[in-house]
Amino acid sequence: MFSITGKINGEKYILKYNNKILDGDELATSKAKEENLKNHGNLGMPPNVKANYLSCEDSAHMLITTYVFDEIISQEDDWPEIPENADI
């Protein structure tokens, strides 16, 4: 699950993604669905997924943060934290 607040054309919008469901302000959800139809390469999709960035949480997050919002204001998620000693 994640929630992103960002700007599109100077206006603030919110998108939420939970269990493959995208919800939020109409303009932002419409833009996300439009961008989902374009070929943006892999964007974190698992190898077995050939299309539909919004079908996977990682690729949905990358699509939204890269192609939907002009500026990210804040983000929240329920992902586990990366340990300090992780080799990244």
Secondary structure as the mmCIF struct_conf table of DSSP 4:
data_model
#
loop_
_struct_conf.conf_type_id
_struct_conf.id
_struct_conf.beg_label_comp_id
_struct_conf.beg_label_asym_id
_struct_conf.beg_label_seq_id
_struct_conf.end_label_comp_id
_struct_conf.end_label_asym_id
_struct_conf.end_label_seq_id
STRN STRN1 PHE A 2 ILE A 8
TURN_TY1_P TURN_TY1_P1 ASN A 9 GLY A 10
STRN STRN2 GLU A 11 ASN A 18
TURN_TY1_P TURN_TY1_P2 ASN A 19 LYS A 20
STRN STRN3 ILE A 21 GLY A 24
HELX_RH_AL_P HELX_RH_AL_P1 GLU A 26 ASN A 36
TURN_TY1_P TURN_TY1_P3 LEU A 37 LEU A 37
BEND BEND1 LYS A 38 LYS A 38
TURN_TY1_P TURN_TY1_P4 LEU A 43 GLY A 44
TURN_TY1_P TURN_TY1_P5 PRO A 47 ASN A 48
BEND BEND2 ALA A 51 ALA A 51
HELX_RH_3T_P HELX_RH_3T_P1 TYR A 53 SER A 55
BEND BEND3 CYS A 56 CYS A 56
HELX_RH_AL_P HELX_RH_AL_P2 GLU A 57 LEU A 63
HELX_RH_PI_P HELX_RH_PI_P1 ILE A 64 VAL A 68
BEND BEND4 ASP A 70 ASP A 70
STRN STRN4 GLU A 71 ASP A 77
HELX_LH_PP_P HELX_LH_PP_P1 TRP A 79 PRO A 83
TURN_TY1_P TURN_TY1_P6 GLU A 84 ASN A 85
#
